[in-house]
Amino acid sequence: MEPLSISYGDGVAASFPPPTQGMSALAMLALSSAFDMAALPESDYVHVLVEAAKLAFADRDRHLTDPAFMRVTPAELLAPDRLRRLAGRISLARALAPEAAAAALGDTIAITAADAAGNAVSLIQSLYFTWGSGLVAGDTGVVLQNRGCFFSLDPSSANALAPAKRTAHTLVPSMYLEGGHARFVYGTMGGEGQPQTQAAIVTRRLHRGLGPQAAVEAPRWLYGRTWGTATRALNLEARYPRALAEDLSARGHDVVVAGEWDDLFGHAQCIWLEPDGGGLVAGSDPRADGGAAGW
């Protein structure tokens, strides 16, 4: 399929089109680019990306569904002029009010791969709930997913259940390209956290001087629901300084401090492809099993 893409930095950020939330991942990057992401203090940096997530998720919840049923196209939602207007709603001084959220669960893995020729793949696999639907496809051993849980029985919802309609889902394997070549390939599990973790990894690599492993290991945040929680709180890993949590709370965020290395914040994997065949550098999340390997 043709990926969604936006101009970003010196290259192009690309992700999956609907019915995935790839447009949310790209919108977060575009919205944050209204700020100097390289120079922001850490508390401002986190705040900007959380506010970008709120705006991107509002679009997602209002419009995302099977593309054959969408009344507003991803191109319209990702139009640069529109995103610039939306970015104008982000204030460094005060948090936007959160919207209500329903619970969501998941069971997902992310894999990235690249070779010496510059080919790269980002892949995410998920059954949604653990063991998916609990049904196996004949004698294949393949367990069927139950992503149909994302459908709504509210006829006014963009994702209202309908015949021959594909459900919205959260899986967004993504990539950053320069000059038409893969430069950074990345992905994570984590439901609603996927665009947020991706935004953290990409901005830390491109703007804040962190290598792939350091970008993955650095403390993370999660705005909104994942792993069955219905809260719209802003979760912070405990490795963040207490002063940062207090700063964000003073701006109006509902801050909750989680564990120091907490898989609530996703299991990210990434590979940086050096220009002109200069080698591959991988990052693998210590919050989960898995690892980086080359051969």
N, C-alpha and C positions, 0 to 999 in steps of 0.2 A: 504494500500500500504506500501511498505518498505520505511522508511524514509531515506534521506541522512544523513550521520553523519561523524564527524571528531573527533579525539582525541583532547581534549582541556582542559588545566589545569589538574586537577586530575580526570577528567571525560570525558564525551562525549557530544558534542553539536549536536543536531538533528533538522532537518527542512524538509520541503516538497521537493520532487524531481521535476524535470521538468514535466509540463511546467511552474511551478512557479519559482520565483527568489530565492528559498531557497539556491541554490548553492552560490549565491552572499552573503547572510547573513553569511554562514559558511566560505566563502573565506575571508570575512572581519576579522572575528575572528582569522583565521589562519595567515593571513598576519600581523595583529597587534601583534601576539605572538612573533614576531622577536624582539620586544622591551619590556622593563620592564614597563608594563602598570601600575604597582603599584607605581613606583617611578617617572614617568615622570611629570614634571611641567604641569599645565593645558593646556597651549598653545601648548606644544609638544604633549600632549595626544590627543587634538582635531585634530591637524595637522596630526598625524599618522593615525587616523581613517578616516579622509577625503581622504588622499592619498590611503588608503586601499579601500575605496569606489570607487575611480576612476579606480583602477586596476580591481576590481571585476565587476564593471559595464561594462568595456570594454569587458571582457569575456562574460558577459550576452548578450550585444547587438550584439556581433559577433556570438554567438553559440546557445542561448536559443530559443527553440521552442518545439513543440511536440516531445517527446523523440523518437518516431518512425522515425522522420525525422532528428534528430541530427547527424552530421557527427563526432563530438567529444563528448565522453561520460562525464558525470559529474565526474566519477572516475578519468578520465584523467585530467580534469580541476582542481580537488581538490587533485591531487597527492602531497604528502608532499614535494618532491624534487622540483617540479615545483613551488609550492607556495613559497618555500624558495628563489628560483631564482627571482620570481616576487617581493618579499619583499625587495630584494636587490636594487630595483629601488626607494625605498622610502628614501628620503633624509630629514633629520630634518631641513636643511638649506633652501630648495627651494621646491616650489610646482610644481607638474607635470602639464603640460598644459592640460586644460579641452578639452573635445570633444564637438562637436555641439550636441544640443538636440532638439527634437520635443516636442510640448506641450502635456500635459496629464492632464486629469481630473479624479475625483473619488468620490465615496460616499461609505464609508466602516466603519465597526465596528469590534472591537476585544473583545473577551470574554475569560477569563481563569477561570478554576474551579479545585478544588482539594478536596479530602476527607480524613478522619482520617486513612483510610487504605493505603494511599499513591498513590491512583489513581489520575491522573491529565489529564486535557484536555486543549489544546489551540485551539481556533476556531476563524476564521476570515470569515466574510460574506460581500459580496460586489455585488452591481449591476453595478459597474463601474460608468458611468455617473448617476447623480441624476435621479431616476425613471427608470434607466436601459434603455431597449429598448422601454419602453412605452407600451409593450404588456403583457397581462395577459394570463397565461396558462389555457385556457378554463374557467371553473367556480371555479377554485381552489383558486383564490385570490393571487396566486403566480406570482409576477412580474418577467419577464424574463430579465436576464442581457444582456449587449451588449459588452462583452469582446472581441468580434470579431473585435472591433476597433483596437486591437493591431496587427492584420495582416498587412502585407505590400504588395503593388502591385509591388514592385521591385523584379523581379525574382531572383536576386542575394542575396537577404536577407534571413537569416536563417528562418525568420518568414514569408516568402512569402505565400500568400494565395494558398491553394491547397485543393482538395476534401478529405474528411475524416480526415482532419488535425486539431488538437487542437491548439488553440492560446496560445502563451505565456501570462502569467499574473503575477501580483505582490504579490499575497496573500501568506504569509509565516508564519503561526502559528508555533511556535518553542518551544524547550524545552532543558534544560541542565540536564544530568543524571550523577549520581555517583554510581558506583557499580551496574549498571543496574536498579537503582531506580530513579524516577523523583525527582530532587532537586529544579529546578527553571523552572517555566512554564510562558511563556510571549508571548505577541503579541501587535500589534498596527495597526491602519490604517495609510495611508499616502503614498501610491504608492511607488515611488522610495525612499521615506524616511524610509520605513519599515526596511530594513537591517541596516540602519544607527542608527535608534532609538534602535533597538534590540542590536546592538553592544555597544551602550552607556550604556544601562541598565545592560547587562551582565558583561561588564568590570568594571563598577562601583560597582556592587554587589560582584564580585569575587576578584577583584584586588585593588579596591580603598576604601574599607571599608564602603560603603554606604548600609543602609538597603533598602528594596524594595521601600518604599514610598519615601525615600530621593533620590534613584536612578532615580525614575520617575520624581520627582519634580525638580531636578538639571537642570540648564540651558542647553539647547540643541542647536545643529547646524543642518543644512540641506545643503548638497552639491547637486546641481542640481535641476531638475524640480520636481514640484508637484503642484497640484491645478491649472493646466492650464498655468503655466509659462514656457516659452521656454528657460530660462536662465540657465547657468551653474555656477551661482554665489554661494558663500558660505554664506548662511544666518546664522546669530547668534542671539540668543535671547538677548534682551537689558539688561538683568540682568548680562551678562558677563561684566567684567571691560573693559573700553575703551582701556586700555593698551593691553589687549589680542587681541582685534580686530586690533589694530595697528601692533602688532607683526605678526599676521597671514597675514595681508596685505603686510607687508615688505617681507614676504617669497614668494609672488607672487599670493596669493589668491585674488580673486575678492570679497571682503567682503561687505555684505549688512546687516545692523542692523535692525532687525524686532522688534515686540512688546515684552514686558516683559514676558507675559504668552500667547504665540501665538500658536493657533492650527495649524498653518503651520507646526509645528514640530511634529505632530502626537498626537494620543490619546492612550497612552500606558496603559496596564493592566498587572499585574504580580502577581505571588504567589511563595513564598519561602517555601519549605517543609523542616522543621527541621529534622535532622537525627533521626532514631529510634522512630518515632511517637511523636517527641517533640513539635509539633504544626505547625500551618500554619501562615505565615505573608504575608499580601497582600499589594500591592501598586496600586493606581488608579490615573489616570491623572487629575489634576485640570484644565487642558487646555480644558476640555470637560465635558459634562454631564456623568453620570455613577458614580460608586463608588464601594467600597469594602464592602462585607457583609459576615457574618458567621452565621451558625445556627446548 
